[in-house]
Amino acid sequence: MSEASIRSLLEMGITREVAIEALAKTNGNIEASVNYIFSGELPQQDAQVDTVELRSYPQPEENAEFVENAVAAVDSSQSENESTNWPDSNPVPSYEDRLVQHTKNKPDDPIVVQMGSENSIMENYFALFCLAVGFGFPHKFLEPDFKDLVYCKDWYQGHSLKPKFRIKFESNETVAIVPQEELTGQDSLVLQPELLWQFQKLLAIQNVPSCQRKFVSSKFLTKALEPQVVDKLNNCDHLHDVLPSFIKSLATDAELCPGVSSIKELFISTAYYKPPSEPDMVETLVSLLHFMPEEYESNLYKMFNALLFPDDNDSTSDLEDSQNSLGNLAPLITIVFDEMDESTESANLANGVEVPLEFYPQIYTEKAKKLLINDILMKSREAQAEAREALRTLSDLKSYQGKHIHSFLNSTLDFIAKDAKSISQQPEVAALVSSLELLKENLGSRKTTKMAEYKALTQKINNEFNLSHPELGIIEAATRLGIIDEPYLLTTAVISPANYFLRQRNGQWHHVVTRSATGDIDVIPATPKDVLYTIRLHTRTASETPLMFTYFKKSAIDSDEMVKETIQKNGGCFNFARKDQKALEDSAIVVEKEQLMDL
């Protein structure tokens, strides 16, 4: 693929990304690329892997060694795409021996998750999901105060003592948190929010600034999982099958508590689809959206388009036949890219998937479809048909029976001009010359007019009608119509349990990498460019582990002031955080004394 070929398509009003993608799919054939752009048809050719270079995309600048360092932590015996490296199963050192690793390198670093064994991969994602919720709206889960969460030094590994206060259903159907001694008879059989208890411990450490614990184990939630979640873990192979049960369990635990309601609405959106056997749309609940490796596209919007919209290039499909859409959107949207398995077909994407830092899922709602998207799809089809017709006209004006018309006219006029005497002496020759020049002028004028028409059409197709890049026009239109109010922000990007990114409330990203040889965890400040580039790097082919992304609606994210106020009101969580920090400090003193004695 040459830069000249790309420029040729750019001159037609086609965007650079679309031009590169089309040329890659047609082996650099300009005519076939144009045909592919407007009809979706590819020429017959041998299958091959695209080789578009990544150099046309932003590279990390402020922290150039960053991605390289992350890869260096990967076992060299694995391929570039195998980003998960499980720590060796060595005996666990004593608490004091690993104290340095337990304490944050920098006070402002986020608390992270220590990767578990290969047999507990799903628990890693449960813990990382909890970290994401702890960033977004922790106050919802900090409202129930269990007074005393009962501190245990090894709580972060999943060892814990149950709180001294429990939930009790009163005779007037109200719920109260009471001392355990007050539970009698049937009260002792009431389901208790054990998962919430563990989650509150994490929220306390995560959101009290003075706490300097570096990580929690991915297994810290395991003993609190409900039987139905454990059953899913034992019988399901994919994250998208298991994570919804965990989310439901976490929400149910919180809703058991007094004064807490509508927690499920934080995680669960509604969606509409039309089964082939049903005459009407069916509403369903959605706690996450997932995509198979074969469904990878150059950006996340294209993947959603394929899921919810009819094929743009299929002029025979009825817009009303496609009933798929989102309904009410939860403030947290979780997206999973499935891992490869034995049934995965070859999935190679030269530049990976562009996952935006700001996402607008509102354009996929039923409201957006009725007010805007159906009209855009119809206008886009009409514009593509007109563009194809304009292109055919340009082709007709350019050549006839394989001969270039403009060149033919020029060569004819040049031939006649060689005999200037015949022109002056033969009026019929002069008239012919005049007619040819007029024809040439008219031909040029029609080509100019038709090219301007074609460029105007492609400009609309690639901007205001561009569903693959709604930031070029559709988002602005949707905002004017009241469909969009604000963006959803990417807050977590999990490439694998050993390699993920976390965004703090102040906008600072951190890259968390687990070293395969030692199990040590590096927490490295990162830039948004680092995040985008690394996601692309690891979505060029199917991954061996799922990728998970969390998006929070901007206004739904708690402020630091709100979190501080809520946690100070929660005596159980606040005291637990203080005890954990004191335990770290006391252990540090013990280790220092032992080192002095050894010296």
N, C-alpha and C positions, 0 to 999 in steps of 0.2 A: 504494500500500500504506500503510495507516494504522497507527499504533501501537495503536489500539483493536483492530484485526483481529489483530495479533500477540498482544495480551494475551488475547484470546478463546481462542486456541489454547494459550497458556501455562497458562490456567486448566484446560485439559483434561489437563495433565501432559505436554504436548509441549515439547521443548526449543526455545529461541529460534532456534537455527540452522536446525533442521528446519522450524520455523514460517515463517521468512523465505523459505527455499527453496521451500516448498510454495506460499505466497502469491504468490511471484514467478512460479511456473509456472502459476498459475491466475488471474492478473490480480486478485488480492486477494479472490477468492471464498472465504469461509470454509468453506462446505459442500463445495465442490469440493476445497479444500485438505485437509480431513479425509479425504475419499475417496481422494485421491492418496497421503496418508501411509500409509494402511492397505491400499490395493489396488494402488497404483502406476498407476492409470488417470487420464489427463488428459482434461478435457472438450475437445470439438472447438472449435478457435479458430484465428484467423489467426496465422501465425507472426510473432513480434516479439522484440526484444532485451530481456532483463531490465534493469531499472534500479534494482536495489538499491544503496543508497549504501554506501560504504566506511566511513562514520563509526562504525558499530557495532563496528569492529575497532580494535585498539590502533594508535596512531600513534607515531612516534618522539618521545620527549620530551627525553631528555638531550642529544640532538644534533639539534635540530629542523631546522636548515638542511641537514642531511646529504644527504637524498634530493634535495632541491632542487638542491644543488650538483652532485650526480652527473648530474642531467638537464641542468644547464647546460653540462656538458662535451660534450653531444651536439649534432651539427650541427642547426641550427634548420630546415634544409630537409627533415629527416626527420620522420616521425610519431613520436608518443610511444613506440610499441612497437618502433621500430627502434633498438635500443640499441647496435648494433655500428657503430663509425665507424673506418674504416681510415685510418691516418696518410697524409698526402700523400707521394707518391714523390719527395721532395727528395733531393739528394745527402747522403750520410751525413757529418756533421761529423767532424772529427778526434777522436781519443781524448781529447786534452787539452781541446778545446773543450767537450766534453760531460761533463767530469769531475764537475761539480756534480751532474748528473743520475745519474751512476754511483754516487755515494755516498749512503747512506741519510740522510734528513732527521733521523731519530731513531735512536739505536743499537738500540732495542728493536723497530724495524719489521721485519717479515718480508721476506725476499728475494722478489721477485715476477717475473712473466714479462712481458717487453716484447712487445706484440702485433706479429705479423708482417703480411705483406701479405694482401690478400683471397684471393690464390691459394694461400695456405698455411694456411688456416683450421684444418685437422685437426691440424697440428703444434702449434698453440696449445693444443689440448686434451691432446695428449701431454705437453707440458711442464707444464701445470697438474695433470695426473694425477700426474706425478712429484713435484711440490711436495706434493701430498696424501700420497703415500707417505712422503716425507721428513719429514712431520709425524708420521705414524702409527707405523711400525716401521722406521726407517732402519737400526737395528743389524743387521738381517738382510742388508742389502746392503753394510754396512761391514765385515763379517767377512773377506772376501778382501782381503789386503793385497798390492798390486802394487808396493810399495816406492817407486816413483817414477812418478807420473802424467805427468811431463814438462810443466812449466808453459809456457803460451803466452799472451801478453798478450791476445790476442783470442779466447781459448777460449770465452767466453760468447756469441760470435756463431757458434759452430760450427767455428771454425778450431782445429785441435788437432794435436798430435804424438802418435804412439802410444807407450804406455809401454815402458820398456826391459825389463820383465819380462812373461813370457807364460805361458800354460797349456801344460803338457806331460803327456801320458799315459805313465806309466811302464810297464815290461814286466809288472809285477805288477798291472796294471789300476788302480793308484792314480793320483791327479791331483796335480800339484805346480805351484807357481808358480816359475819359474826365469828366469835372465837370458836375453835373446833369443839370445845367442851359443850357448847350449846346445841350441838347436833345430836339428836336422840332418835331412836327407832328408825322410821323410814327416811329421816333426814340424812342419815349416813349413806343411803343408797343413791342420793342425788348425784347426777353427773357433775363433776367439778372441772373447771377450765384449766387443766394441767398444762396444755400447750401455751395458753396465755401467760401462765406463771413464768414459764421459761422465756417466753418472748419479752415479758416485762423486764427480766434481768438484762437481756441484751439491750433493750431500749434505754435502760438506766445507764449502762456503761457507754453506750453510743452517744448519749445526749447530755451527759454531765461533763463539762469541759475539763474539770480537774482530773478525770479518770484517764489513766495512761496505759490501760491494757491494750496490747497490740492486736490480739486476735481471739476468736473463739473457735473451737473445733466444729467441723461440719456435723459432728455427732451430738452436739449439745441439745438438739431437739428430739433425738431418736426415741428416748424412753417416754416422751410425752405424746407420741403420735397415737391417734385413735386407731382402733382395729381396722376400720374400712380403709384408712390410708396405708396401713401395713399390708393389708391384702392387695391393694393396688401395687405396692412396691414389689410384692412377691410374684405377681402375675402379669405385670405390664412391662414392656421393654422400652417404651418411649416416654420422654418427659411430658409431652402434650397429653398423655393418658393419665399421668400421675399427679402433676402439679395442680389441676383443678380440684382434686379431692383435698389436697393440702390447703389450698386457699379457702375452700368451703369450711374446712375444719377450724381454721384460724378465726374466720369470721363468726362461726357458730359459738366458739368459746367466748369471744368478746360479747356477743349478744346475750349470753347467759347472765351477764353481770348487771347490777342495778344501774339505771340511768343511761344504758348504752343501747342504741338501736340503729338500724339501717346500715350496719357495717358491710353487709354483702353488696350494697349499692356502690361502695368504694371500688370494688373489684370487678363486678359483673355487669356487662353491657347486654343489650338486647340486639338481636339480629333477625332479619326476615329472609326466608328462602322459600322456593316453590318446588316441592317434590314432584317428580313426573306424574305420580299417580293421584295427586291432589289438585282440585280445581282452584283453591285459594292459597294465599301465602300462609306460612306457618311461622309463628314467632318462637324463637329459642333463646336461651341464655348462654352467654359467651364470657368465659373468664380469661381466655387467651385465644390468640389467633396463631396458627402454625402453618409453615410452608415446607414442603418436601424439597430436597436438593434439586430435583428436576424442575421445580418451579422458580428457581433463582432467575432474576432479571437484573438489568443494569442498575436499577434503583428500587427502593421499597414501594414507591407509588405504582410502578409498573406491575409489581407483584400483586398489589391490592386491586389494580385495574383488571387483571386477568381473573381474579377471584370474584369480583362483583359486577363488572360491566361486560356487555356483549362485545364480540370481536369487532373492532373499528373497521377492519378491512372486509368484513362480511356484509355486503350491502343488502343481502337477502334476510338477515336476522331482524326481527321486530324488536324495537326498544322495549316495548311493553312486555315482551316475553321474558325479559331478564328481570326477575323480581328480587334478586339478591341485593340486600342493602343492610346497613347497620341502623339501629333504632336509637334508643337512649344510650349515650356513651358514659361509661364510668370515668371518674377522674384518673384512674390508673388503667393503662392498657398494656398488657404483656404480650410480647410477640416472641415466638420460638421458631428457629430454623432447625428442622429435624436433622438428626445425624444420619449418616449413611448406614445401610444394612445390606444384607445379601440380595435384596430386590432392587437396590438403587441403580438406576441407569447412569450412564456416563454423564456427569454434570461438570462442564468446563466453561467458565466465564472469565475471559481474559483479564478484565479489569475489576472483577469482584462486584459486590453489591454496594451501592451507595445508600447508607442508612442515615437519614437527615438528623441533625441535632434538634431541629424544630419540625414537628410533624403536625399535619392538619387532617386527622381522620374524619372531621366533620363533613368533608366533601363526599364521604361514602354513606351518609345517612339517607333515610327515606325522604326527609325534608329537602336535602340538597338535590336529590334525584329529581323530585317533582318541580322544584323552583329553578333549577339551573342545569344539572348534568344532562338530562334527556334532551334539552334544547341544544346544548353544546355538542352532544353526540350527533344529533341530526344535522346541525350546521357544519360540523366537521366532515361528515359523509358527503354533503353537498359540495363543500369546498374541495374535497379530494377528487370528486368526480369532475368538477370544473377544471381543477389543476391538471388532471390527466388529459382532458380534452385540449387544454391550452398547450400541453406538451406535445400532443399529436399534431396540432396545427403548426407549432414551431418546427417540428420535424418535417412536415410537408413543405414549409416555406424554405427549409434548409436544403433539401435534396429531392430529386425526382429520378426514379428508376436507378438509384445508386449514384447519381451524379450530383455534385455540389452546385446548386443553381447560381449562387453568387459568383463562384469561381468561373463557371461557364460564361456568364454575362461579361465578366471582366476580360476573360481571354478572347471573347468574340470582339469586344470593343477594341482591345489591343491589336488584334489582327487587322481590323478595318482601318485603325489609325495609322498603320504602317504605310498605307497608300492614301496619303492626305489629298493627293490630286483627284482621286476618284470621288472623294466626298464632296469636293468643291464643284466638280464638273457634272456629277450625277445626282440630281435632286432626290431620286428614290433612295440612294445610299445615305444621303444626309437625313432623310426622313426616318430610315431604319435606325440610324445611330441615335436620333432623338427619341425614338420609341423605346430603344433598349435602355437608354439612360433614364427615361421616365419610369420604365418597368423596374429598373434597379432601385430607383429612389422609392417607389411605392412599396417594393418588396422590403427594403430596409425599414421603412416607416411602419409597415404591418408587423414586422418582427419586433421592433422596439415596443410597439403598443402591446403586442401579445406577451412579450417578456415582462413588461411592467405589470400586466394583469396576473401573470403567473407568479411573480414575486410577491404581489399583494396577497394572493391566495395562500402561498406557502408561509408568508409572515403570520397570517391568522392561524393557520394550521399548527405552526410551531410555537405560537405564543398564547393567544387568548383561547384557542381550542385544544391546548396541549395538556392532556390529562396526566401524561408521564412526568411533566414538569409544571405542576400547578402554580409554582411560585412566579412563573412568567406571565400570569394573567388571571387564572381561575381563582386563586386565593383572594385577590383584590375584588373580583366580581362577587364572590361568595360573602366577603365581608360587607360589601354594600347592601346585600340582600338580607343581612342579619343571620346568615347560616354559620359564619365563623365569628367568634368573639376573641379568641386568644389561642396561642399554640399549645401543643403538648411538648414538653421538654424531655429529651433523652437523659436519663439519670443513671442507668446501669447498662453496660454492654459486656456480657459474659461470653468470651470466646471459648473458654473451657474453665473448669474449676481451678486450673493452674494459671489462668491468664485472663484477667478481666479488668474493667475500668469502672470506677465509682465517681460520681459527681456529688460534690458537697453543696450545701445551700448557697454558699457564696459564689458558686459557679466554677470553683477549682476542681479539675479532674485529677485523679490519681490512678496510676497503673499498678496493679497488684500481680506479681509474678512469683510462683512457688518454684524453688530450685529443686530439680529432680534428685540430685545426689544427696542432699542434706535435709530437704524439707523446709529450709529457711525461706522466709517470705520477704520479698523486696517490695516496698511501697514507694513508688516514684511519682513525683509531680508530672503531670502530662498536659499537653495542649489539646484543644479540640481537633487540630489537624492530626495529632498522633492517634486520636480515637478513630477518626474517619479512615485514615490510611490503614490502620491495623485491621479494621473490620473488612476493608476491601481485600487486603492481603489474604485473609483467612476465609474468604467466601469465593475465591476463584475456583475452588473445587469443593466437593462435599467433605464435611468434617466428620471425624470419628466420634465427636461428642456434640450434644446440642448447643446451639447458640441461643442466648436469651437476652432480650432487650426490654427494658421497662420505660414507659413514657408516662409522665405525670402532667395533668393539666396545670398550667402555670399558676393560676389562682388557688389551686387546691393544695399547693405545697405550704406547709406550716412555716411561719416566720420563726426566727430564733427566739424572739421575745415570747411568742405563744408557747413554744416548747419549754423554755425556761420556767415560765409561770406554771405550766401544767405539772412539770416534774417536781417542782418545789412543793406543790400541794399534795403530791403522792408520797406519803411518808415511807411506805414500803420500798419504793424504788429509790428514793433519795438516800435512805439509810443503807440500802444494799450497795449503791455506788460508792458511798463513803467507806464502807467496810472492805470492799474490793481494793480500793486504792490504798487503804491502810495495810492490807495484807501484802500488796506489792512492795510498799515502802519497808515494812518489817522484814520481809525476805531479803530485800536489798541490804539491810543492815547486817543480817546474819551472814550473808555471803561475803560482805566486806570484812567482817571480823574473822571469818574462816581464812580468807585470803591473807590477812595480816598475820594470823597465827602460822600459816604455812610458810610465809616469808621469813 
